[in-house]
Amino acid sequence: MYNVAVCGASGYTGSELLRLLTNHPFVKVTAVTSEKSAGGYITDMFPFLCHYEGLKYEPLVKEDLHKKADIFFMALPHGASQEAVAYFHKKGKKVLDLSADYRLKNPDVYEKWYGVKHNYVDYLKDAVYGLPELYRKDIALTDLVAVPGCYPTASLLGLYPALYYNLIEKDNIIIDAKSGTSGAGRKADYALSFSETFGSFRAYSVASHRHTPEIEQILSFISSSDIKVSFTPHLLPVSRGILCTIYATLKEKKSVAELVDTYIVAYGNEPFVRVLKKGRLPDIKRVGLTNYCDIALSVDERTNRLIIITAIDNLMKGASGQAVQNMNIMLSLDETTALKSVPIFP
């Protein structure tokens, strides 16, 4: 049995982690932190987490906390994870960081997009990007995982086979993505209030979203060349879910059947990627509360353009579910442990 601490356990990703770990037979949550809710009980904020009756939130005091757990999930805001991740990693703990603090290998790129200097550059080389479908072997050997962002997960899983098998041109890749409001975190924000989002649909952070360099970094690694993308996120009037529509130019004419076969070869043994048959399209309802990524392919023959559509639950495969999947791999467990939930709508 492994002892687990969840830092930032009063947010959406933190509470989702607690929900998933309730069903995990090999871990026990022994500590949870929240600066704003310190001293309060988990069940006061999240009554459905009755499994944790009696467990209180505490401040993140690193010197005390490191004695309480073997594994640390860091569900903290960007910039706030840097020091704590480095501390627990240095103490020999297994650390899974759900912020962006250890995803980008170039600290200058991190500072440019997040507006914060990276003060623990030496630890960036230790962090493995936690997308199991691409980096499973590396994840199994590391003690520090940078859990991918939600938009990058949906985008990268859609594009990986197309780039890996050299099916598409490397320029002019367009990613049109839509997310539920929980993607912005659990905070008071006028723009995210019910009255503002209900019945609305809008783009935001056009040509400036912080997940752009993360997507470009991994795509560049896959293709061994510098790749730039046009990425535009949108806010859906729903609580959770991401739908990505990705456009890329095919190098050669390919039928949908051929492309589906290629994607099945790439993902055939993956427990959480479902390549849909021709004629079926992803729907955020069908991946809700699951760790699945659904992928569909289509070809616009007039423009020779490949259209890739992906859907994930942003709090599951886009955050907490993927974090637990990574932990399972790190511990040499069946990576589906505690993640075998079924879609809300079959």
C-alpha positions as CSV (number, residue, x, y, z in Angstrom):
1,M,0.0,0.0,0.0
2,Y,1.4,3.4,-1.0
3,N,0.6,6.6,0.9
4,V,-0.5,9.5,-1.3
5,A,-0.7,13.2,-0.8
6,V,-2.8,15.5,-3.0
7,C,-1.6,19.1,-3.0
8,G,-4.2,21.5,-4.1
9,A,-7.0,19.1,-3.3
10,S,-9.8,21.7,-3.1
11,G,-9.8,22.4,-6.9
12,Y,-11.4,20.5,-9.7
13,T,-8.4,18.4,-10.6
14,G,-7.6,17.7,-6.9
15,S,-11.2,16.6,-6.1
16,E,-11.2,14.5,-9.2
17,L,-8.0,12.8,-8.0
18,L,-9.6,12.1,-4.7
19,R,-12.7,10.6,-6.4
20,L,-10.5,8.3,-8.5
21,L,-8.2,7.2,-5.7
22,T,-11.2,6.2,-3.6
23,N,-11.4,3.1,-5.9
24,H,-7.7,2.4,-6.0
25,P,-6.8,-0.8,-4.2
26,F,-3.0,0.0,-3.8
27,V,-3.0,3.5,-2.4
28,K,-4.2,5.4,0.6
29,V,-4.6,9.1,0.7
30,T,-2.9,10.3,3.9
31,A,-2.7,14.0,3.4
32,V,-4.5,16.8,1.4
33,T,-3.5,20.4,1.2
34,S,-5.4,23.6,0.5
35,E,-4.2,27.1,1.5
36,K,-7.7,28.6,1.5
37,S,-9.5,25.6,3.1
38,A,-6.8,24.6,5.6
39,G,-8.4,23.3,8.8
40,G,-11.6,22.3,7.0
41,Y,-12.8,18.8,6.2
42,I,-12.9,17.4,2.7
43,T,-16.5,16.3,3.2
44,D,-17.5,19.9,4.1
45,M,-16.6,21.0,0.6
46,F,-17.2,17.8,-1.3
47,P,-19.9,15.7,0.5
48,F,-19.7,13.0,-2.2
49,L,-16.2,12.2,-1.1
50,C,-17.5,10.5,2.1
51,H,-14.7,7.9,1.8
52,Y,-12.4,10.6,3.3
53,E,-14.6,11.4,6.3
54,G,-12.4,13.0,9.0
55,L,-9.5,14.0,6.7
56,K,-8.7,17.7,7.0
57,Y,-7.0,20.0,4.5
58,E,-3.7,21.4,5.7
59,P,-1.3,24.0,4.5
60,L,1.5,22.9,2.2
61,V,4.3,22.8,4.6
62,K,6.9,20.8,2.7
63,E,9.0,19.9,5.7
64,D,6.1,18.2,7.4
65,L,4.3,16.9,4.4
66,H,7.1,14.9,2.9
67,K,7.0,12.5,5.9
68,K,3.3,11.6,5.3
69,A,3.4,10.2,1.7
70,D,5.4,8.2,-0.8
71,I,3.6,9.8,-3.9
72,F,2.7,13.4,-4.4
73,F,0.1,14.7,-6.8
74,M,0.7,18.4,-7.3
75,A,-2.6,20.0,-8.4
76,L,-1.4,23.6,-7.9
77,P,-1.6,26.7,-10.2
78,H,1.2,27.3,-12.7
79,G,4.2,28.8,-11.0
80,A,3.1,27.5,-7.6
81,S,4.4,24.0,-8.2
82,Q,8.0,24.8,-9.0
83,E,9.5,24.8,-5.5
84,A,7.4,22.0,-3.9
85,V,8.0,19.6,-6.9
86,A,11.7,20.1,-6.7
87,Y,11.7,19.6,-2.9
88,F,9.7,16.4,-3.0
89,H,11.6,15.1,-6.0
90,K,14.9,15.7,-4.1
91,K,13.5,13.8,-1.1
92,G,13.2,10.8,-3.4
93,K,9.4,10.9,-3.6
94,K,7.4,10.0,-6.7
95,V,5.9,13.3,-8.0
96,L,3.2,13.9,-10.6
97,D,2.8,17.6,-11.4
98,L,-0.4,18.6,-13.0
99,S,0.7,22.2,-13.6
100,A,2.7,23.4,-16.6
101,D,5.8,24.0,-14.5
102,Y,7.8,21.0,-15.7
103,R,6.3,20.4,-19.1
104,L,8.4,22.8,-21.2
105,K,12.0,21.8,-21.5
106,N,13.2,25.3,-22.5
107,P,12.9,27.7,-19.4
108,D,12.9,30.7,-21.7
109,V,9.9,29.5,-23.5
110,Y,8.2,28.8,-20.1
111,E,8.9,32.3,-18.9
112,K,7.7,33.9,-22.2
113,W,4.3,32.1,-22.1
114,Y,3.7,31.9,-18.3
115,G,5.3,35.2,-17.3
116,V,7.2,33.4,-14.4
117,K,10.9,32.7,-14.2
118,H,11.7,29.0,-13.7
119,N,13.9,28.7,-10.7
120,Y,14.6,25.0,-10.8
121,V,15.9,24.5,-14.3
122,D,18.2,21.6,-13.3
123,Y,15.1,19.5,-12.6
124,L,13.5,20.0,-16.0
125,K,15.7,17.3,-17.5
126,D,14.4,14.8,-14.9
127,A,10.7,15.4,-15.8
128,V,9.1,13.0,-18.2
129,Y,6.1,14.2,-20.2
130,G,3.3,12.1,-19.0
131,L,1.5,11.1,-22.2
132,P,1.6,7.2,-21.9
133,E,0.8,6.5,-25.5
134,L,4.1,8.2,-26.5
135,Y,6.3,7.9,-23.4
136,R,5.2,4.8,-21.5
137,K,8.7,3.3,-21.2
138,D,10.2,6.6,-19.9
139,I,7.3,7.1,-17.4
140,A,8.0,3.6,-16.0
141,L,11.5,4.6,-15.2
142,T,11.1,8.1,-13.7
143,D,10.1,9.5,-10.3
144,L,8.9,12.9,-11.8
145,V,6.1,13.2,-14.3
146,A,4.9,16.4,-15.9
147,V,1.2,15.5,-16.6
148,P,0.1,17.0,-19.9
149,G,-2.4,19.8,-20.3
150,C,-5.9,19.0,-21.4
151,Y,-5.8,20.7,-24.8
152,P,-2.4,19.2,-25.7
153,T,-3.6,15.7,-24.8
154,A,-6.6,16.0,-27.2
155,S,-4.4,17.6,-29.9
156,L,-1.4,15.3,-29.6
157,L,-3.3,12.1,-29.6
158,G,-5.1,13.2,-32.7
159,L,-1.9,14.2,-34.6
160,Y,0.7,11.7,-33.4
161,P,0.0,8.9,-35.9
162,A,-0.3,11.3,-38.8
163,L,3.1,12.8,-38.1
164,Y,4.8,9.6,-37.0
165,Y,3.8,7.9,-40.2
166,N,4.6,11.0,-42.3
167,L,1.1,11.3,-43.7
168,I,0.7,15.1,-43.4
169,E,2.6,18.2,-44.3
170,K,4.3,19.7,-41.3
171,D,3.2,23.3,-41.9
172,N,-0.3,24.8,-41.7
173,I,-1.6,22.5,-39.0
174,I,-4.8,24.1,-37.5
175,I,-6.3,23.1,-34.2
176,D,-9.8,24.3,-33.4
177,A,-10.5,23.3,-29.8
178,K,-13.5,23.7,-27.4
179,S,-13.5,23.1,-23.6
180,G,-16.0,23.1,-20.8
181,T,-15.7,25.7,-18.1
182,S,-13.9,23.5,-15.6
183,G,-10.8,23.7,-17.7
184,A,-10.2,27.2,-16.2
185,G,-10.1,25.8,-12.7
186,R,-12.3,26.2,-9.6
187,K,-12.3,30.0,-9.1
188,A,-14.6,33.0,-9.0
189,D,-14.5,34.5,-12.4
190,Y,-17.2,36.8,-13.9
191,A,-16.5,35.4,-17.4
192,L,-17.1,31.9,-16.2
193,S,-20.2,32.5,-14.3
194,F,-23.4,30.7,-15.2
195,S,-25.2,33.8,-16.6
196,E,-22.2,34.5,-18.8
197,T,-21.6,31.0,-20.2
198,F,-25.1,29.6,-20.5
199,G,-26.3,29.9,-24.0
200,S,-22.9,31.4,-25.1
201,F,-20.0,30.1,-27.2
202,R,-16.9,32.1,-27.7
203,A,-13.2,32.0,-28.6
204,Y,-10.5,33.1,-26.2
205,S,-6.7,33.5,-26.0
206,V,-6.6,33.6,-29.8
207,A,-3.1,33.0,-31.0
208,S,-1.8,33.4,-27.5
209,H,-3.0,30.3,-25.4
210,R,-0.3,28.9,-23.1
211,H,-0.8,25.4,-24.3
212,T,0.5,26.3,-27.7
213,P,4.2,25.8,-27.0
214,E,3.5,22.5,-25.2
215,I,1.7,21.2,-28.3
216,E,4.5,22.5,-30.6
217,Q,7.2,21.0,-28.4
218,I,5.9,17.4,-28.5
219,L,4.9,17.6,-32.2
220,S,8.5,18.8,-32.9
221,F,9.9,15.8,-31.0
222,I,7.7,13.4,-32.9
223,S,8.6,14.8,-36.3
224,S,12.3,15.7,-35.5
225,S,11.7,19.1,-37.0
226,D,10.4,22.5,-35.8
227,I,6.6,22.6,-36.0
228,K,4.3,25.6,-35.4
229,V,0.6,25.3,-35.2
230,S,-2.4,27.6,-35.3
231,F,-4.3,26.9,-32.1
232,T,-7.6,28.5,-31.1
233,P,-9.5,27.5,-28.0
234,H,-13.2,28.1,-27.3
235,L,-15.3,28.0,-24.2
236,L,-18.3,25.7,-24.3
237,P,-21.3,26.3,-22.0
238,V,-20.8,22.9,-20.3
239,S,-18.9,21.9,-17.2
240,R,-16.5,19.4,-18.7
241,G,-15.2,17.9,-21.9
242,I,-13.0,18.9,-24.8
243,L,-13.6,18.5,-28.5
244,C,-10.8,19.2,-31.0
245,T,-11.1,19.5,-34.7
246,I,-7.7,19.4,-36.3
247,Y,-6.9,20.2,-40.0
248,A,-3.8,19.1,-41.9
249,T,-2.8,18.7,-45.5
250,L,-2.2,15.1,-46.7
251,K,1.1,14.4,-48.5
252,E,-0.6,11.8,-50.6
253,K,-4.2,10.9,-51.3
254,K,-5.5,8.5,-48.7
255,S,-8.9,7.0,-48.1
256,V,-10.5,7.3,-44.7
257,A,-10.3,3.5,-44.4
258,E,-6.6,3.5,-45.0
259,L,-6.1,6.3,-42.4
260,V,-8.3,4.5,-39.8
261,D,-6.2,1.4,-40.3
262,T,-3.0,3.4,-39.7
263,Y,-4.4,4.9,-36.5
264,I,-5.6,1.4,-35.3
265,V,-2.0,0.2,-35.9
266,A,-0.7,3.1,-33.8
267,Y,-3.2,2.7,-31.0
268,G,-4.4,-0.9,-31.3
269,N,-3.1,-1.9,-27.8
270,E,-3.8,1.4,-26.0
271,P,-6.4,0.9,-23.3
272,F,-7.7,4.5,-23.4
273,V,-7.7,5.4,-27.1
274,R,-10.6,4.5,-29.3
275,V,-10.3,5.0,-33.0
276,L,-13.9,5.2,-34.3
277,K,-15.1,3.5,-37.5
278,K,-15.9,5.6,-40.5
279,G,-19.2,7.5,-40.1
280,R,-18.9,7.8,-36.3
281,L,-17.9,11.0,-34.6
282,P,-16.6,11.8,-31.1
283,D,-18.9,13.3,-28.6
284,I,-17.9,14.8,-25.2
285,K,-20.9,13.0,-23.6
286,R,-19.5,9.6,-24.7
287,V,-16.2,10.2,-22.9
288,G,-17.6,12.0,-19.9
289,L,-16.2,10.8,-16.5
290,T,-13.9,8.3,-18.4
291,N,-10.2,8.3,-19.3
292,Y,-10.9,7.6,-23.0
293,C,-9.8,9.7,-26.0
294,D,-12.1,9.1,-29.0
295,I,-10.6,9.8,-32.4
296,A,-12.4,10.0,-35.8
297,L,-10.9,10.7,-39.2
298,S,-12.3,12.3,-42.3
299,V,-10.9,13.5,-45.6
300,D,-11.9,16.5,-47.6
301,E,-11.1,15.3,-51.1
302,R,-11.6,18.8,-52.6
303,T,-8.7,20.2,-50.6
304,N,-6.8,17.0,-49.8
305,R,-7.1,17.9,-46.2
306,L,-7.2,15.4,-43.3
307,I,-9.7,16.3,-40.6
308,I,-9.1,14.7,-37.2
309,I,-11.7,15.0,-34.4
310,T,-10.9,14.0,-30.9
311,A,-12.9,14.1,-27.6
312,I,-11.8,13.7,-24.0
313,D,-13.0,14.6,-20.6
314,N,-10.7,17.5,-19.6
315,L,-10.7,16.5,-15.9
316,M,-10.0,12.8,-16.7
317,K,-7.7,12.1,-19.7
318,G,-7.0,15.8,-19.7
319,A,-5.8,15.9,-16.1
320,S,-6.6,13.7,-13.1
321,G,-7.3,10.4,-14.9
322,Q,-4.1,10.7,-16.9
323,A,-2.2,11.5,-13.7
324,V,-3.5,8.2,-12.1
325,Q,-2.7,6.3,-15.3
326,N,0.9,7.7,-15.0
327,M,1.1,6.7,-11.4
328,N,0.0,3.2,-12.2
329,I,2.8,2.9,-14.8
330,M,5.3,4.3,-12.4
331,L,4.3,1.7,-9.8
332,S,4.3,-1.2,-12.4
333,L,0.6,-1.7,-11.9
334,D,-2.1,-2.4,-14.5
335,E,-2.4,1.2,-15.8
336,T,-6.2,0.9,-16.0
337,T,-6.4,0.4,-12.2
338,A,-9.2,2.7,-10.7
339,L,-9.9,4.0,-14.3
340,K,-12.3,1.4,-15.7
341,S,-15.3,3.7,-15.5
342,V,-17.9,3.6,-18.3
343,P,-19.1,6.5,-20.4
344,I,-22.1,8.4,-19.2
345,F,-23.8,7.7,-22.5
346,P,-22.9,4.4,-24.1
